[in-house]
């Protein structure tokens, strides 16, 4: 359970998000550790529209790198993101 002060701080940060940032953050919060291509698939957006939003969310302290692992489809090493 989140403390009220943490919830209030999170709400203040979240109010400054754009719609795509909000959509990306929502996927990460709902799915847990997730890679960029999965977020792209869920949102129906190209990777360049999502990777920039992840960087912005990282700068705001809302998401962080969880781990790196092989992609289930391609086998390439990819980054999995999680919310802070």
Biopython code that builds the backbone (N, CA, C, O; Angstrom):
import numpy as np
from Bio.PDB.StructureBuilder import StructureBuilder

atoms = [
    (1, "UNK", "N", (0.845, -1.188, 0.000)),
    (1, "UNK", "CA", (0.000, 0.000, 0.000)),
    (1, "UNK", "C", (0.885, 1.244, 0.000)),
    (1, "UNK", "O", (1.884, 1.312, 0.717)),
    (2, "UNK", "N", (0.507, 2.213, -0.806)),
    (2, "UNK", "CA", (1.260, 3.454, -0.911)),
    (2, "UNK", "C", (0.848, 4.429, 0.183)),
    (2, "UNK", "O", (-0.330, 4.526, 0.525)),
    (3, "UNK", "N", (1.818, 5.148, 0.726)),
    (3, "UNK", "CA", (1.504, 6.201, 1.692)),
    (3, "UNK", "C", (0.850, 7.365, 0.968)),
    (3, "UNK", "O", (1.071, 7.570, -0.226)),
    (4, "UNK", "N", (0.058, 8.112, 1.685)),
    (4, "UNK", "CA", (-0.659, 9.239, 1.077)),
    (4, "UNK", "C", (0.309, 10.267, 0.511)),
    (4, "UNK", "O", (0.042, 10.839, -0.545)),
    (5, "UNK", "N", (1.434, 10.518, 1.191)),
    (5, "UNK", "CA", (2.397, 11.498, 0.678)),
    (5, "UNK", "C", (3.017, 11.017, -0.625)),
    (5, "UNK", "O", (3.227, 11.814, -1.539)),
    (6, "UNK", "N", (3.316, 9.711, -0.723)),
    (6, "UNK", "CA", (3.860, 9.157, -1.968)),
    (6, "UNK", "C", (2.838, 9.244, -3.081)),
    (6, "UNK", "O", (3.173, 9.576, -4.218)),
    (7, "UNK", "N", (1.600, 8.949, -2.757)),
    (7, "UNK", "CA", (0.522, 9.007, -3.740)),
    (7, "UNK", "C", (0.335, 10.436, -4.240)),
    (7, "UNK", "O", (0.140, 10.652, -5.436)),
    (8, "UNK", "N", (0.392, 11.398, -3.349)),
    (8, "UNK", "CA", (0.244, 12.804, -3.730)),
    (8, "UNK", "C", (1.391, 13.250, -4.631)),
    (8, "UNK", "O", (1.168, 13.934, -5.630)),
    (9, "UNK", "N", (2.608, 12.867, -4.283)),
    (9, "UNK", "CA", (3.783, 13.223, -5.089)),
    (9, "UNK", "C", (3.683, 12.602, -6.471)),
    (9, "UNK", "O", (3.975, 13.255, -7.472)),
    (10, "UNK", "N", (3.269, 11.341, -6.529)),
    (10, "UNK", "CA", (3.121, 10.652, -7.805)),
    (10, "UNK", "C", (2.067, 11.345, -8.656)),
    (10, "UNK", "O", (2.265, 11.514, -9.859)),
    (11, "UNK", "N", (0.971, 11.743, -8.069)),
    (11, "UNK", "CA", (-0.105, 12.403, -8.801)),
    (11, "UNK", "C", (0.369, 13.730, -9.384)),
    (11, "UNK", "O", (0.009, 14.075, -10.510)),
    (12, "UNK", "N", (1.172, 14.474, -8.631)),
    (12, "UNK", "CA", (1.695, 15.750, -9.133)),
    (12, "UNK", "C", (2.573, 15.534, -10.358)),
    (12, "UNK", "O", (2.467, 16.275, -11.335)),
    (13, "UNK", "N", (3.434, 14.528, -10.314)),
    (13, "UNK", "CA", (4.303, 14.220, -11.446)),
    (13, "UNK", "C", (3.466, 13.747, -12.618)),
    (13, "UNK", "O", (3.683, 14.179, -13.750)),
    (14, "UNK", "N", (2.528, 12.880, -12.365)),
    (14, "UNK", "CA", (1.720, 12.267, -13.411)),
    (14, "UNK", "C", (0.873, 13.298, -14.155)),
    (14, "UNK", "O", (0.618, 13.140, -15.348)),
    (15, "UNK", "N", (0.440, 14.339, -13.470)),
    (15, "UNK", "CA", (-0.389, 15.360, -14.109)),
    (15, "UNK", "C", (0.358, 16.082, -15.220)),
    (15, "UNK", "O", (-0.274, 16.637, -16.119)),
    (16, "UNK", "N", (1.690, 16.089, -15.181)),
    (16, "UNK", "CA", (2.482, 16.762, -16.196)),
    (16, "UNK", "C", (2.821, 15.880, -17.382)),
    (16, "UNK", "O", (3.617, 16.280, -18.232)),
    (17, "UNK", "N", (2.240, 14.691, -17.467)),
    (17, "UNK", "CA", (2.560, 13.765, -18.546)),
    (17, "UNK", "C", (1.693, 13.999, -19.775)),
    (17, "UNK", "O", (0.527, 14.382, -19.673)),
    (18, "UNK", "N", (2.294, 13.759, -20.944)),
    (18, "UNK", "CA", (1.538, 13.793, -22.188)),
    (18, "UNK", "C", (0.745, 12.504, -22.339)),
    (18, "UNK", "O", (0.940, 11.554, -21.580)),
    (19, "UNK", "N", (-0.138, 12.474, -23.311)),
    (19, "UNK", "CA", (-1.006, 11.307, -23.472)),
    (19, "UNK", "C", (-0.216, 10.041, -23.825)),
    (19, "UNK", "O", (-0.546, 8.960, -23.335)),
    (20, "UNK", "N", (0.804, 10.152, -24.652)),
    (20, "UNK", "CA", (1.603, 8.960, -24.992)),
    (20, "UNK", "C", (2.453, 8.511, -23.818)),
    (20, "UNK", "O", (2.620, 7.313, -23.590)),
    (21, "UNK", "N", (2.995, 9.472, -23.066)),
    (21, "UNK", "CA", (3.745, 9.107, -21.863)),
    (21, "UNK", "C", (2.833, 8.361, -20.902)),
    (21, "UNK", "O", (3.222, 7.343, -20.330)),
    (22, "UNK", "N", (1.638, 8.863, -20.731)),
    (22, "UNK", "CA", (0.660, 8.234, -19.839)),
    (22, "UNK", "C", (0.326, 6.831, -20.311)),
    (22, "UNK", "O", (0.223, 5.910, -19.501)),
    (23, "UNK", "N", (0.156, 6.660, -21.625)),
    (23, "UNK", "CA", (-0.175, 5.348, -22.179)),
    (23, "UNK", "C", (0.963, 4.356, -21.956)),
    (23, "UNK", "O", (0.724, 3.209, -21.578)),
    (24, "UNK", "N", (2.205, 4.796, -22.191)),
    (24, "UNK", "CA", (3.371, 3.923, -21.987)),
    (24, "UNK", "C", (3.490, 3.556, -20.510)),
    (24, "UNK", "O", (3.700, 2.390, -20.177)),
    (25, "UNK", "N", (3.360, 4.525, -19.638)),
    (25, "UNK", "CA", (3.448, 4.271, -18.200)),
    (25, "UNK", "C", (2.358, 3.299, -17.751)),
    (25, "UNK", "O", (2.604, 2.432, -16.913)),
    (26, "UNK", "N", (1.183, 3.440, -18.293)),
    (26, "UNK", "CA", (0.083, 2.555, -17.943)),
    (26, "UNK", "C", (0.394, 1.097, -18.308)),
    (26, "UNK", "O", (0.112, 0.189, -17.526)),
    (27, "UNK", "N", (0.968, 0.877, -19.480)),
    (27, "UNK", "CA", (1.344, -0.480, -19.899)),
    (27, "UNK", "C", (2.391, -1.046, -18.953)),
    (27, "UNK", "O", (2.284, -2.191, -18.515)),
    (28, "UNK", "N", (3.406, -0.244, -18.637)),
    (28, "UNK", "CA", (4.483, -0.711, -17.755)),
    (28, "UNK", "C", (3.938, -1.031, -16.369)),
    (28, "UNK", "O", (4.317, -2.039, -15.773)),
    (29, "UNK", "N", (3.068, -0.198, -15.860)),
    (29, "UNK", "CA", (2.486, -0.452, -14.527)),
    (29, "UNK", "C", (1.624, -1.708, -14.535)),
    (29, "UNK", "O", (1.652, -2.491, -13.585)),
    (30, "UNK", "N", (0.866, -1.900, -15.599)),
    (30, "UNK", "CA", (-0.039, -3.042, -15.672)),
    (30, "UNK", "C", (0.706, -4.355, -15.881)),
    (30, "UNK", "O", (0.366, -5.365, -15.265)),
    (31, "UNK", "N", (1.715, -4.349, -16.739)),
    (31, "UNK", "CA", (2.413, -5.587, -17.097)),
    (31, "UNK", "C", (3.607, -5.910, -16.204)),
    (31, "UNK", "O", (4.049, -7.058, -16.173)),
    (32, "UNK", "N", (4.135, -4.939, -15.484)),
    (32, "UNK", "CA", (5.372, -5.184, -14.742)),
    (32, "UNK", "C", (6.545, -5.022, -15.678)),
    (32, "UNK", "O", (6.522, -4.148, -16.545)),
    (33, "UNK", "N", (7.576, -5.845, -15.528)),
    (33, "UNK", "CA", (8.756, -5.753, -16.381)),
    (33, "UNK", "C", (8.364, -6.108, -17.819)),
    (33, "UNK", "O", (7.902, -7.215, -18.095)),
    (34, "UNK", "N", (8.559, -5.151, -18.722)),
    (34, "UNK", "CA", (8.118, -5.323, -20.105)),
    (34, "UNK", "C", (9.129, -4.666, -21.044)),
    (34, "UNK", "O", (9.739, -3.652, -20.706)),
    (35, "UNK", "N", (9.297, -5.261, -22.233)),
    (35, "UNK", "CA", (10.240, -4.698, -23.196)),
    (35, "UNK", "C", (9.530, -3.697, -24.108)),
    (35, "UNK", "O", (8.301, -3.656, -24.164)),
    (36, "UNK", "N", (10.313, -2.899, -24.813)),
    (36, "UNK", "CA", (9.785, -1.825, -25.648)),
    (36, "UNK", "C", (8.887, -2.349, -26.773)),
    (36, "UNK", "O", (7.841, -1.766, -27.057)),
    (37, "UNK", "N", (9.296, -3.450, -27.410)),
    (37, "UNK", "CA", (8.487, -3.982, -28.516)),
    (37, "UNK", "C", (7.105, -4.435, -28.043)),
    (37, "UNK", "O", (6.123, -4.296, -28.773)),
    (38, "UNK", "N", (7.027, -4.963, -26.852)),
    (38, "UNK", "CA", (5.726, -5.376, -26.315)),
    (38, "UNK", "C", (4.844, -4.155, -26.082)),
    (38, "UNK", "O", (3.647, -4.183, -26.369)),
    (39, "UNK", "N", (5.438, -3.083, -25.561)),
    (39, "UNK", "CA", (4.685, -1.840, -25.366)),
    (39, "UNK", "C", (4.187, -1.337, -26.713)),
    (39, "UNK", "O", (3.033, -0.926, -26.836)),
    (40, "UNK", "N", (5.056, -1.367, -27.731)),
    (40, "UNK", "CA", (4.671, -0.946, -29.085)),
    (40, "UNK", "C", (3.477, -1.758, -29.579)),
    (40, "UNK", "O", (2.525, -1.198, -30.123)),
    (41, "UNK", "N", (3.524, -3.065, -29.393)),
    (41, "UNK", "CA", (2.431, -3.924, -29.827)),
    (41, "UNK", "C", (1.132, -3.625, -29.106)),
    (41, "UNK", "O", (0.066, -3.589, -29.720)),
    (42, "UNK", "N", (1.222, -3.410, -27.805)),
    (42, "UNK", "CA", (0.019, -3.112, -27.022)),
    (42, "UNK", "C", (-0.619, -1.789, -27.449)),
    (42, "UNK", "O", (-1.843, -1.661, -27.465)),
    (43, "UNK", "N", (0.220, -0.808, -27.794)),
    (43, "UNK", "CA", (-0.293, 0.519, -28.135)),
    (43, "UNK", "C", (-0.508, 0.702, -29.636)),
    (43, "UNK", "O", (-1.144, 1.667, -30.061)),
    (44, "UNK", "N", (0.020, -0.219, -30.436)),
    (44, "UNK", "CA", (-0.096, -0.075, -31.885)),
    (44, "UNK", "C", (0.712, 1.092, -32.424)),
    (44, "UNK", "O", (0.307, 1.743, -33.387)),
    (45, "UNK", "N", (1.866, 1.358, -31.798)),
    (45, "UNK", "CA", (2.714, 2.476, -32.194)),
    (45, "UNK", "C", (4.079, 1.973, -32.650)),
    (45, "UNK", "O", (4.523, 0.911, -32.216)),
    (46, "UNK", "N", (4.752, 2.734, -33.528)),
    (46, "UNK", "CA", (6.108, 2.349, -33.932)),
    (46, "UNK", "C", (7.101, 2.559, -32.792)),
    (46, "UNK", "O", (6.850, 3.334, -31.869)),
    (47, "UNK", "N", (8.221, 1.863, -32.870)),
    (47, "UNK", "CA", (9.195, 1.889, -31.785)),
    (47, "UNK", "C", (9.725, 3.290, -31.504)),
    (47, "UNK", "O", (9.989, 3.627, -30.349)),
    (48, "UNK", "N", (9.888, 4.119, -32.554)),
    (48, "UNK", "CA", (10.407, 5.473, -32.313)),
    (48, "UNK", "C", (9.424, 6.345, -31.535)),
    (48, "UNK", "O", (9.835, 7.330, -30.922)),
    (49, "UNK", "N", (8.150, 6.008, -31.547)),
    (49, "UNK", "CA", (7.156, 6.750, -30.763)),
    (49, "UNK", "C", (7.153, 6.328, -29.302)),
    (49, "UNK", "O", (6.714, 7.081, -28.433)),
    (50, "UNK", "N", (7.639, 5.132, -29.034)),
    (50, "UNK", "CA", (7.613, 4.594, -27.672)),
    (50, "UNK", "C", (8.953, 4.782, -26.959)),
    (50, "UNK", "O", (8.975, 5.143, -25.782)),
    (51, "UNK", "N", (10.066, 4.546, -27.650)),
    (51, "UNK", "CA", (11.369, 4.621, -26.990)),
    (51, "UNK", "C", (11.658, 6.018, -26.441)),
    (51, "UNK", "O", (12.256, 6.155, -25.374)),
    (52, "UNK", "N", (11.235, 7.052, -27.166)),
    (52, "UNK", "CA", (11.409, 8.417, -26.667)),
    (52, "UNK", "C", (10.596, 8.681, -25.414)),
    (52, "UNK", "O", (11.051, 9.374, -24.504)),
    (53, "UNK", "N", (9.384, 8.122, -25.366)),
    (53, "UNK", "CA", (8.535, 8.310, -24.189)),
    (53, "UNK", "C", (9.133, 7.589, -22.982)),
    (53, "UNK", "O", (9.046, 8.077, -21.855)),
    (54, "UNK", "N", (9.738, 6.430, -23.222)),
    (54, "UNK", "CA", (10.390, 5.710, -22.118)),
    (54, "UNK", "C", (11.536, 6.540, -21.570)),
    (54, "UNK", "O", (11.699, 6.643, -20.355)),
    (55, "UNK", "N", (12.335, 7.136, -22.453)),
    (55, "UNK", "CA", (13.447, 7.997, -22.006)),
    (55, "UNK", "C", (12.931, 9.167, -21.175)),
    (55, "UNK", "O", (13.515, 9.505, -20.145)),
    (56, "UNK", "N", (11.840, 9.784, -21.619)),
    (56, "UNK", "CA", (11.260, 10.904, -20.877)),
    (56, "UNK", "C", (10.764, 10.452, -19.507)),
    (56, "UNK", "O", (10.966, 11.149, -18.512)),
    (57, "UNK", "N", (10.119, 9.297, -19.453)),
    (57, "UNK", "CA", (9.633, 8.765, -18.176)),
    (57, "UNK", "C", (10.784, 8.408, -17.252)),
    (57, "UNK", "O", (10.681, 8.549, -16.033)),
    (58, "UNK", "N", (11.878, 7.946, -17.839)),
    (58, "UNK", "CA", (13.086, 7.647, -17.054)),
    (58, "UNK", "C", (13.639, 8.930, -16.433)),
    (58, "UNK", "O", (13.999, 8.949, -15.256)),
    (59, "UNK", "N", (13.705, 9.996, -17.225)),
    (59, "UNK", "CA", (14.204, 11.285, -16.731)),
    (59, "UNK", "C", (13.334, 11.834, -15.610)),
    (59, "UNK", "O", (13.836, 12.512, -14.714)),
    (60, "UNK", "N", (12.045, 11.551, -15.651)),
    (60, "UNK", "CA", (11.118, 12.003, -14.604)),
    (60, "UNK", "C", (11.152, 11.102, -13.376)),
    (60, "UNK", "O", (10.514, 11.394, -12.365)),
    (61, "UNK", "N", (11.908, 9.991, -13.471)),
    (61, "UNK", "CA", (12.011, 9.074, -12.337)),
    (61, "UNK", "C", (10.805, 8.166, -12.173)),
    (61, "UNK", "O", (10.555, 7.669, -11.075)),
    (62, "UNK", "N", (10.050, 7.940, -13.244)),
    (62, "UNK", "CA", (8.845, 7.117, -13.151)),
    (62, "UNK", "C", (9.051, 5.685, -13.607)),
    (62, "UNK", "O", (8.306, 4.793, -13.200)),
    (63, "UNK", "N", (10.062, 5.448, -14.455)),
    (63, "UNK", "CA", (10.387, 4.091, -14.879)),
    (63, "UNK", "C", (11.897, 3.882, -14.775)),
    (63, "UNK", "O", (12.673, 4.838, -14.768)),
    (64, "UNK", "N", (12.290, 2.630, -14.694)),
    (64, "UNK", "CA", (13.712, 2.297, -14.639)),
    (64, "UNK", "C", (13.935, 0.966, -15.346)),
    (64, "UNK", "O", (13.007, 0.187, -15.565)),
    (65, "UNK", "N", (15.187, 0.734, -15.692)),
    (65, "UNK", "CA", (15.548, -0.540, -16.294)),
    (65, "UNK", "C", (15.420, -1.626, -15.239)),
    (65, "UNK", "O", (15.979, -1.507, -14.149)),
    (66, "UNK", "N", (14.686, -2.681, -15.561)),
    (66, "UNK", "CA", (14.524, -3.795, -14.636)),
    (66, "UNK", "C", (15.630, -4.821, -14.851)),
    (66, "UNK", "O", (16.326, -5.210, -13.913)),
    (67, "UNK", "N", (15.780, -5.253, -16.104)),
    (67, "UNK", "CA", (16.835, -6.199, -16.461)),
    (67, "UNK", "C", (16.968, -6.271, -17.975)),
    (67, "UNK", "O", (16.152, -5.716, -18.711)),
    (68, "UNK", "N", (17.997, -6.957, -18.422)),
    (68, "UNK", "CA", (18.184, -7.221, -19.847)),
    (68, "UNK", "C", (18.147, -8.726, -20.036)),
    (68, "UNK", "O", (18.704, -9.482, -19.240)),
    (69, "UNK", "N", (17.483, -9.146, -21.098)),
    (69, "UNK", "CA", (17.332, -10.576, -21.359)),
    (69, "UNK", "C", (17.035, -10.770, -22.843)),
    (69, "UNK", "O", (16.685, -9.816, -23.537)),
    (70, "UNK", "N", (17.173, -11.997, -23.326)),
    (70, "UNK", "CA", (16.843, -12.246, -24.735)),
    (70, "UNK", "C", (15.354, -12.022, -24.999)),
    (70, "UNK", "O", (14.500, -12.405, -24.200)),
    (71, "UNK", "N", (15.068, -11.396, -26.134)),
    (71, "UNK", "CA", (13.692, -11.221, -26.584)),
    (71, "UNK", "C", (13.114, -12.599, -26.879)),
    (71, "UNK", "O", (13.792, -13.447, -27.461)),
    (72, "UNK", "N", (11.885, -12.823, -26.486)),
    (72, "UNK", "CA", (11.248, -14.129, -26.705)),
    (72, "UNK", "C", (11.054, -14.441, -28.185)),
    (72, "UNK", "O", (11.026, -15.608, -28.576)),
    (73, "UNK", "N", (10.921, -13.399, -29.013)),
    (73, "UNK", "CA", (10.684, -13.604, -30.443)),
    (73, "UNK", "C", (11.976, -13.643, -31.257)),
    (73, "UNK", "O", (12.142, -14.508, -32.116)),
    (74, "UNK", "N", (12.896, -12.703, -30.989)),
    (74, "UNK", "CA", (14.083, -12.569, -31.831)),
    (74, "UNK", "C", (15.345, -13.177, -31.237)),
    (74, "UNK", "O", (16.274, -13.518, -31.969)),
    (75, "UNK", "N", (15.386, -13.315, -29.917)),
    (75, "UNK", "CA", (16.580, -13.813, -29.256)),
    (75, "UNK", "C", (17.611, -12.725, -28.976)),
    (75, "UNK", "O", (18.602, -12.978, -28.290)),
    (76, "UNK", "N", (17.392, -11.510, -29.499)),
    (76, "UNK", "CA", (18.307, -10.401, -29.230)),
    (76, "UNK", "C", (18.147, -9.933, -27.784)),
    (76, "UNK", "O", (17.059, -10.018, -27.214)),
    (77, "UNK", "N", (19.225, -9.445, -27.203)),
    (77, "UNK", "CA", (19.160, -8.922, -25.832)),
    (77, "UNK", "C", (18.403, -7.589, -25.851)),
    (77, "UNK", "O", (18.751, -6.682, -26.607)),
    (78, "UNK", "N", (17.379, -7.482, -25.025)),
    (78, "UNK", "CA", (16.568, -6.267, -24.943)),
    (78, "UNK", "C", (16.444, -5.833, -23.482)),
    (78, "UNK", "O", (16.682, -6.615, -22.562)),
    (79, "UNK", "N", (16.073, -4.590, -23.297)),
    (79, "UNK", "CA", (15.868, -4.035, -21.963)),
    (79, "UNK", "C", (14.405, -4.190, -21.567)),
    (79, "UNK", "O", (13.503, -3.925, -22.360)),
    (80, "UNK", "N", (14.187, -4.616, -20.344)),
    (80, "UNK", "CA", (12.843, -4.704, -19.766)),
    (80, "UNK", "C", (12.698, -3.568, -18.777)),
    (80, "UNK", "O", (13.577, -3.339, -17.945)),
    (81, "UNK", "N", (11.589, -2.860, -18.868)),
    (81, "UNK", "CA", (11.324, -1.670, -18.051)),
    (81, "UNK", "C", (10.284, -1.970, -16.978)),
    (81, "UNK", "O", (9.405, -2.814, -17.155)),
    (82, "UNK", "N", (10.407, -1.262, -15.868)),
    (82, "UNK", "CA", (9.444, -1.377, -14.786)),
    (82, "UNK", "C", (9.198, 0.000, -14.185)),
    (82, "UNK", "O", (10.014, 0.908, -14.349)),
    (83, "UNK", "N", (8.084, 0.155, -13.495)),
    (83, "UNK", "CA", (7.826, 1.446, -12.861)),
    (83, "UNK", "C", (8.587, 1.517, -11.546)),
    (83, "UNK", "O", (8.932, 0.498, -10.947)),
    (84, "UNK", "N", (8.840, 2.753, -11.112)),
    (84, "UNK", "CA", (9.621, 2.990, -9.891)),
    (84, "UNK", "C", (8.708, 2.939, -8.692)),
    (84, "UNK", "O", (9.163, 3.114, -7.561)),
]
sb = StructureBuilder()
sb.init_structure("model")
sb.init_model(0)
sb.init_chain("A")
sb.init_seg("    ")
for serial, (resi, resn, name, xyz) in enumerate(atoms, 1):
    if name == "N":
        sb.init_residue(resn, " ", resi, " ")
    sb.init_atom(name, np.array(xyz, "f"), 0.0, 1.0, " ", f" {name:<3s}", serial, name[0])
structure = sb.get_structure()
